[in-house]
Amino acid sequence: MQIFSANDAKQNFGEVLDAALRGPVSITKHGRPSVVITSEEDYRELQQLVHDYLKAEVKKGLDDIDAGRVHTLETEKDLQRFGEQIKKRTRARQQKTAKQPK
């Protein structure tokens, strides 16, 4: 992937566009990745991949419902346990993210 600083991208926008037609281009700001520019074709392909993935995940969920492989939250206690699981996972994810170098 070709990389441009924001300043270089601004001064050489035509070159950035040409490069993006060949592959993704990363634009950095203050030395850190900021955005990625890609061609319209690549963007549409990525959107289609995301759409297909989400559609497959929804189908799996519906198949689980049809097969009875679901847990229902029928009581206040079920809801509390579910909330605790979400909080636990959120804390773990936040701790993992905080440990990653920036």
C-alpha positions in Angstrom: 0.0 0.0 0.0 1.3 3.4 -0.9 1.5 5.9 1.9 1.3 9.7 1.7 1.4 12.3 4.5 -1.7 14.5 4.5 0.4 17.4 3.3 1.9 15.4 0.4 -1.5 14.1 -0.5 -2.8 17.7 -0.6 0.0 18.9 -2.8 0.0 15.8 -5.1 -3.7 15.0 -5.2 -3.6 13.8 -8.8 -0.9 11.3 -8.0 -2.8 10.1 -5.0 -5.9 9.5 -7.2 -3.8 7.6 -9.8 -2.2 5.5 -7.1 -5.7 4.7 -5.6 -6.8 3.4 -9.0 -4.0 0.8 -8.7 -4.6 -0.1 -5.0 -5.4 1.4 -1.6 -3.5 4.5 -0.5 -2.9 5.3 3.1 -2.9 8.9 4.2 -1.1 9.7 7.5 -1.6 12.7 9.7 1.1 13.5 12.3 2.8 10.3 11.3 -0.2 8.1 12.2 -2.6 6.4 9.7 -5.7 8.5 9.2 -7.6 7.4 6.2 -7.4 5.0 3.2 -8.4 6.1 -0.3 -9.4 3.3 -2.7 -11.0 3.1 -6.1 -14.7 3.1 -6.6 -14.5 -0.5 -7.9 -12.6 -1.7 -4.9 -14.9 0.1 -2.5 -18.0 -1.5 -4.2 -16.4 -4.9 -3.9 -15.7 -4.4 -0.2 -19.2 -3.2 0.4 -20.5 -6.4 -1.4 -18.3 -8.6 0.8 -19.6 -6.9 3.9 -23.2 -7.3 2.7 -22.7 -11.0 1.9 -21.0 -11.6 5.3 -23.9 -9.9 7.2 -26.5 -11.7 5.1 -24.8 -15.0 6.0 -24.7 -14.1 9.7 -28.4 -13.2 9.7 -29.1 -16.5 8.0 -27.1 -18.4 10.6 -29.1 -16.6 13.4 -32.4 -17.5 11.7 -31.3 -21.1 11.3 -30.4 -21.2 15.0 -33.9 -19.8 15.9 -35.5 -22.4 13.6 -33.4 -25.2 15.2 -34.1 -24.0 18.8 -30.5 -23.1 19.4 -31.3 -19.8 21.2 -31.4 -18.5 24.7 -34.3 -16.4 25.7 -34.3 -13.7 28.3 -37.5 -14.5 30.0 -36.9 -13.4 33.6 -35.3 -10.3 35.2 -32.5 -12.7 36.4 -31.8 -13.8 32.8 -31.6 -10.2 31.7 -29.2 -9.3 34.6 -26.9 -12.2 33.7 -26.9 -11.2 30.1 -26.0 -7.6 31.1 -23.2 -8.9 33.3 -21.8 -10.9 30.3 -21.8 -7.8 28.1 -20.1 -5.7 30.8 -17.4 -8.4 31.3 -16.7 -8.6 27.6 -16.6 -4.9 27.2 -14.1 -4.5 30.0 -11.9 -7.2 28.6 -12.0 -5.6 25.1 -11.2 -2.2 26.6 -8.3 -3.6 28.6 -7.0 -5.4 25.5 -7.3 -2.2 23.4 -5.5 -0.1 26.2 -2.6 -2.5 26.1 -2.0 -2.1 22.3 0.7 0.3 21.3 -0.6 3.4 19.4 
